Amino acid sequence: MNHQTAFHTQAMDWELTSRRSIMVLLVDDQLVVAEAVRRALLDMPEIDFHYCSNPLEALAIAKKVRPTVILQDLVMPAMSGLELVHEYRADPETKDIPVIVLSTKEEATVKGDAFRAGANDYLVKLPDRIELIARIRYHSAAYLAQIQRDEAYRALRKSQQDLMGANLELQRLTNVDGLTGLSNRRYFDQYIDSEWRQAIRAEEPISLVMVDIDSFKQYNDTYGHLAGDEILRTVAQTVMRSFRRPKDLAARFGGEEFIVLLPQTAACDLGTLADKVVSAVEALDLPHSASTVGRMVTISVGGATSIPRNGDSFLSLIEAADKALLEAKQQGKNRALTNAG
């Protein structure tokens, strides 16, 4: 594809980017060249022109004025044009800016060196005014279109990340009990089904505890339902903090009852864990004048352990823990009892 055809293919990009001003930075030690380029662009209101005569200052000026294209002389004192092109390409702020190399000679080897250094185009100076403007517009349009694509991509990525975050938050909310912050019953049922299958495959123990707030109806009758909700939240968070392993899951089972699944937990460890949560709630020292146990909020805990086999149902584990909880209540509450499944 020749340059003239390429210029036409950029027509749409030019229309999209023409509202953004083109900035030309000329780096050349010859004032006569600078004046010629300035005059060539004089009646182009959409093109701004900036001139730098010292190649040692060119990179800093490019980073400051943010050109859409750089016209770069090839032979200059103090630093060659190719060295300067390398500097542009090595700096994150200028690495994508199009560079048109200006040379006094039409030589294939010189052109090859310029393109290998990172130049985008090559012109023999002084070029025809129409060709100069066409190439400035072509490279600027391509550069501005790239900026727009990058901005659109970043916006798209942010939108995708925001959407993913919103979906994750929505998923989290659908799995959480709104009052206590624990997992809800629906999520617990999914989780225990998955972990139960894993325990069968690995032939490993899985334990469960059920927690019930003692005399909770009397608490509500005495202190009111708002105070009762606060007690539910406080006890729930205490229960969750008492079981801290990554796979432990605490959920609200219903009303004032909580349930905690403890994968890979043997019966010999379950009693200690159950006693720990009873003591943790008692240590809160929350007043409960209507309690049948004492003068503070307490809980009763029932636990069970099983090493399930194919054909077993996790409902048997829940039933065993529920039975142990009932026995703990019957024995005076504020205690934990465990059964091996």
N, C-alpha and C positions, 0 to 999 in steps of 0.2 A: 504493500500500500504506500503510495507516494504521499508527500506532505500535503499537497493540495486536497487529495481525497480525504486524508485524515482531518484536515481543517473542517470539511463539510460534515464529517461524522460527529464532530464536537458541537454542532450547531445547537442541539438541544441542551447540552451542558452549559453552553454559553448563555442561552436564554435563562436558564435556571440561576446562573451565578452572576449575571450582569448587574444585578442590583447591589452586589458587593463590589466595592471599588477594587480595581486592579492596582497593585503597587509594584512598580519596577525599580529594582536596585541595580544601578550600573556601577561596576567596580573596574576602573580604568585610570591609569595615571596620566592619560592625555586629555587635556581640557578640550581640545578640538573635537574629540570623539564625544565627549560629554555634551558639548553644545549641539553637535549634530543630532544626537539622540533626543535631546530635550526639544529641539525644534520639530523633529519628526512626530513627537507625541503632543505637541503644543495644543492642537485643536481636537484632542481626544479627551473630553471631560471625564470619561469613566476611568481614565488611566492616570494614576499619580506617579510621579517620578522622583527618585532620590538618587543622589550621586555620592560616591565614595572614591577618593583619589588615592588613598593609602591602603594597600592590601592588608597591612597589619591591623587595621581597624575594621576590616570588612565583616568579620564574623560577629563582633560585638554590635555593629550597626544593623546587620541582618536580624539579629535576635531582638533588636529594639524596634525597628520599623516593620518587621514581619512582612517581607515582600511576598508577592504571589509568583514572582519569577526574578531570577538574578541574571543579569548580563555580565559575563565575567571575561575580562581580557586574559589572554593566555600568557603573554610575556609582560612582566612588570618588575620593577626594582624591589629588592628586599625579600620578595616571595613570589614564586611562580604561580601562575593561575591554577595549575594542576594540584599543587600543594594546598591551595586555598579550597579547591573543590573537595579534596580529602577532608579538610577541616569541617566543611559544611556537613558532609555525610557522617562524620563521627560525632556530631553534636545532636542530641535528641530534639532540640528546638528547630534545627535547620535541615535535618537529614532528608526530609521529603520535599523541600522547596525545589522546584525545577531550576536547573542551571543551564543557560545557553552560553557556550564558550564562543568568544570572539577572537578570530585570528586573522593575520594578514595573508595567510597562505592556505590554499586548497590542496592539502597533502593528506593522502590516505593514512600514513603512519601517524601523523599528528592527530588526525581525527580519532584513530584507534586508541591512542593514548588518552585522549579526552574522555571518550566513552568508558574506557576501563577505569578511569578515575572516578566516574560517577556522573559525568555530564549527561544531560538529557537531549541536547541539541548542539549544533555547530554552525556558526555563520562566519563568512568572510566579511570583515569590515572594510568599508561601511556598507551594510546591506541596503537593498532597495527599501524605501519607506513602507510600501504596501506589504512586502514580505516580512519586514521587521514587526509591524503591527499584527499581522496575521499569526506569526509565531508566538508573540507575546500573549495574544488572546487565546491561542490554542493551549499553550502550557498553563496559563493562569486558570482557564476554565477547567482543565483536567485536575489541577491542584485543588481548586475550590470545590470541585465535585467530590474529590477524595475526602476533603475535610467534612463535607456534608454527609458523606457515607459513613465516615468514622463517628460523627456526632449522632447520626441516626442509629448506628450499631450500638453505641454506648447507651443511648436512650432505650433501645430495644432490650439490651442486656439488663438495664436497671428495671425496666418494666417486667421482664421475665423474673428477675430476682424478687421484686416486690410481690408479684403474683405467687411465686413459689412460697414466699414467706407468709402471705395471706392464707394460702392453702394449708400450709403446715399449722398455722395458728388455728384455722378453722377445724382441721383434723384434731388438733390438741383439745379444742373446746368441746368437740363432739365426744371426746373420750374422758372428759373431766366432769366430776360432780360440781355443779355451780356453787354450792354452799360451802363445802369443805375443802375443795381443791384436790381431793384425792381422785383416783380413777373412778369412773362410774361402773355400774353393774354390767352394762353392755360390753364395755371394754374388758372388764375382768373375765367375763365368760369366754371371750375370744382368746385372752391370754392364757387362762388355765387350760383350755383345749389344746393350745399349741405346746405349752410346757408339759402337759400330761403325755402327749405323743412323744416328745423328746425323752421323757423319763422312761417310757416303755422301750424306746430304741436303745437307750444307753444303759438300761437296767440299773437305774440309780434312784435314790430316795427323793421324794418330794413331800414337803410338809405344808400345813395350812393352819392358821389360827383365826378364830372368830372372836371379836371383841364386842362387848355390850356395856353401855354406860348403866351403872346401877341406879335404880330408882329415878330414871329420867323423867317419867310422867310426873312424879311428885315435884321434881325440879321445875318443870314447866308450870305446874299449878302454883308453885310458890313464888317464882321469880319472873314468870312471863315467858312468852315464846321468843321474844327477841333475845333475852338472856340465854334461853335454851339454845338458840342458833349459835350464839357465841361460844357456848360450852362445846357444842358439836365441832365447831371449827378448831378450837383449842385442843380438844382431845384427838381429833383427826390428825392434826399436825404433829402431835406428840407420838402418836402411833407410827406415822410415816418416818419420823426421825429415829425411832427405835429399831428400824429394819433398814439398814443403809447399803446393803450389797446391791450391785447394779441390776441383778435379775429379780430382786424382791419387789413385789407389787402390792401396795396397799390400796384398797378400794372401799367406797361406801356400799354396804350390802343392802341397806334399807333402814329408814328411821334412824335410831341411835346405834345401829349395829354396823361394825366394820369387819372387813375380812382381809387377811394378808396371805399371799401365796409366797412360799419360800422354796424355790427349786434347789435341788442338790443339798438339801438339809436333812440330816439324819435324825432319828428319834432321840438319840442321846444328847443332841444339841437343842432340841425343841423346847424342853422344859426350862432351860436357862433363859432362852429368848422370851418365852411367854412370861416368866416371872419378871424379867427386865421391864417389859412394857407396863405391867401392873404397878411396879414401883415408880416408874416414870410419871404416871398419871397421879398417883398418890402424892408424889413430891411437888406437884403443882400447887397443892394446898388450896384448892378452890372451894369456897364455902358452899355447903349444901345442908341447910338446917333440917330439911325434911327427909334426909336419907335414912334408910332403915339399917345402914351399916355403921355410920359414924357421923361426923359433922363436916365432911368434905366429899368432893366428887371422887368416886372410885369406879373401877371397871372390873368386869369378870371376863376371863379369857378361857377359851377351850381350844385345844390343839390336837392335831392328828398327823401321822406320817404314814406313807405307803410307798412300797416299791411296786408300781403297777405292772401288770402283764397284759398281753393282747386279750382284748375282750373286756377288760376292766373299764369302769366308768369313773370319771372324776367326781361324780355325784356321791359316790361312796365315801370319798375323802371329806367332802363338805358335810355329809351326814354324821361322820365320826367326830369331826370337830364340833359340830352343833350339839351332839350328844354330850361331849365333854364340857361344853359351855353350860348346858343345862345342869350338869352335875355340880359345876363350880357355883352356880347360883344357889342350888339346893343346899350346898355345904356352908353357906353364909356370905357369899359374894366377896368382892375385893380379893380375888385369888385366881390362880391359873391351874387348870388340870389338863393333862394331855393323855391321848390314847394312841397306841400304835395300830395302824391299819393292817 
